[in-house]
């Protein structure tokens, strides 16, 4: 059964605009990026799709765990570290004595 499905999937070509990022070949990547919607509405839609995907995968489940919340916390900590890296770099070079 699986071999029949694989043969069926490779028998037709998916338009480049409809391909997912992981399905795009390296040579097609620049043209794929240019086909994306970079308007404010398109960017908001991308964030909304990402939020709903995250919510349905980690938060809206029968047996939830701390994993979903810990990923948000880790992303928040990484974002704040990157934001304040310039000040932290200068503090690292100073001597306190």
C-alpha angles and dihedrals in degrees: 000000000000093000090053090053092048092050089049093050094052094047096077133046122236115216113253092240092059096048121107119239093254091052095054117100118230093250091053094049099094093050090044091053091049090054093059120104108251097175117116089255092052093048091048089050091052091052090047092051090049092049094049091046091052093043095051093044101046112012108032097057135116096240105032126184139189091268096092094050093043091055091054090048092049091049090049092050092048091048092051092046091052090046094053098036093107092059093041091052091057092047090053092060096052123094121221111201 
